[in-house]
Amino acid sequence: MTAEPPASRYRPAERGRPAHRPNPRPSRKELSAAADKLLPDVITAGLDVLFVGINPGLWSAATGWHFARPGNRFWPALHRGGFTPRLLHPSEQKELPGLGLGITNLAARASARADELTAAELVDGARTLTAKVARYRPRWVAVVGVTAYRVGFSRPKAVFGPQPVSLAGAWLWVLPNPSGLNAHFTPQTLGAAFAELREATRQQ
């Protein structure tokens, strides 16, 4: 994982922007070497929401930060949705458990694109996720990507939002994929989708 700089190099956050953090641009060689790497979870027991990505991208695997690729809209959506008091940089992911939040992935293997995963990998990942949820007991599980959820959990008609089933005792929600490649959702509509989940967590 890329080391963070000393705190003295950080700038305070202003106008909803994240405090200054390094944004290393992995070389082609580093990205190639990141294929099939595993990215550690950001997780602890008793979280309010455990967010579940599809799988790490090469940029995330190379940096050690979830949803790290520039253009990915997870962190802005998290802030727009009211989960974080300011926009966090991916390098600040260790602050999430203090906010009751965590991140894992449905499939552990890093790849350039999510569609490189096989159905078998997603099904196996769903089993692993179920065991992980049973162990860490988050109140909510939010899968970020409806297609991966449909395949992994064999629910081909699943839609966005709350699901009619629980996962190892946790309430289950499906969010849109925040990848910049998902043109069906704008930053505003992604933020609104995250905000809907946020409101549900407050009511439960």
C-alpha positions, 0 to 999 in steps of 0.5 A: 500500500502506498504510504501516506505523507506526514500530516503537515502536508495535508490541507484542511477541507474546504467547500466540500472538497477532500483534504489534500491527499496524494493521488499517485498515478500507477504506471502501466507496469504497476497496473499490470502487476496489480491484476489478480491482487487482493485488496484488504477490506475496510471492516470491523464488527458492528458497522452501520453499513458495509458497502460491497463493491463488485471487485477491485479495479487495477488502480485500487489494487495498485494503490491499496485504496477502494474505489480509487480510480479517478472518475469513480464516483463512490466517494462523492456519492457517499458524501452527497448521500450524507454518510460522510461530513465531507468528501473523503479521498480514497486514501482516507478510507481508514476513517470509515469505521469511525463513521460506522461504515466499511468496504469489501468486495463481492469478488476479491480478484482485481481486474481492469473491468468488472465484466472480466469476472466469471459468474462462478466467481460472483457466486463464490463471492456471494457465499464468502460475503454471507459468511463475512456478514455473519461474522462481522454483523453489520446492520446493513449491507449495500451491494454496489452494482445490481448486475453483479448482485443478480448473478452472485445471489441468483436473483435475476429480477432484483432491482435497486433499493431495499431487497425483500430478503436479508443477508445473514441477519443484515438488511440488504440494499442494492445501489447503482455502480458508481463507476464512471462507465455507468452513464445511466447515473449522474453524480446527482442521481447517484447521490440521491440513491445513496441518500435514500439508503442513508434515510433507511438506516436512520429509520431502522 
